């Protein structure tokens, strides 16, 4: 009897994707856990988009103080205010938008697996779409990188992609035909981390494209969504293991089993309270896990029709927001906590001559509702350039970095820093600025910026 040919890698990945969705969404939700606490933490409010059957999926905090989400079945991008007013922006037919994130350029970026494109939308609704080099890529997760670019996972393409704010795409192939990367996030180590559900792995890729894989030790694991935690580690959901996982930047993996046997966790995100929040699609609950592994659960009040939490994000209002793919709703979970929204901009002349001085201008603003405690601004100055002056005076922890300890940056406050340098030789010169703070920032994608100067010879 002749052997049956194995399915093509693309078919395997699509089958894996279908299994994951079934794992996440099928089965009756069991009402268990607790309602919101007396202090309001865990209280849930649900909002329904205007378009019926829109199937919300990805969700993120926007730079405009609102929350943005994708409507996969309707082919729209949604915007919801903290008070619940929803506006929808239609996309090209067949786009099937999936994940969404805020970019360093002040716009929202999203994946379009249905048309193998990466999309961009301004806060006023202006849309641009960028086709990927290869058909059948099925871009899924997308996140802002530490280099000012957007990084995305190609579920069918077996690649991780990078797209600049101007739309230039670079792809990095992953080892193994079963990689199928699904979700991706920026890590505390300056790298990008992604899930590989079909392979049961967590992957790491440097901004230069070097890839390392870390298997989840439990057999049959399907790491699904991943997020940077407040403890310097990465956290992920594993619906097949019915657990939430943690991986250190060194690659050490641990799993925290959930109390109920059919929780099927999907989305996960860090919250302003110093914990991780996740959706339990099997039980109709929102879960919270501390960095130490302590778990609490909160009941979604309306579980029919199909009220199963899917993906999750911290909002600019200090609460957590989530999507209900099958229930066609967006939900808000009251969390409480201080929330800043830091934005950094870096400008420099586009051209200069070797030996002639020019100036970098770094502007940092806090668009959040709370003061940003412990704000620190850093400028990695270009190699091969002498620092002439810095205003105000800066610390020099290394030969290539200038640092300003701002302290508390009040809500609505802006600070400007200027550094004058003198390049030694001709060539392309690039500097990078970034800002950090102790206060939680739900949209870290605009916390880094770069500027390039073309230096000509004399």
Helices and strands as residue ranges (DSSP letters): H 9-25, E 44-47, E 56-61, E 67-71, E 76-80, E 86-90, E 97-102, E 108-112, E 117-121, E 127-131, E 139-144, E 150-154, E 159-163, E 169-173, E 184-186, E 192-196, E 201-205, E 211-215, E 223-228, E 234-238, E 243-247, E 253-257, E 265-270, E 276-280, E 285-289, E 295-299, E 312-314, E 320-324, E 329-333, E 339-340, E 342-347, E 351-353, E 357-366, E 372-380, E 385-391, E 395-398, E 401-409, E 414-423, E 427-436, E 440-441, G 444-446, E 448-456
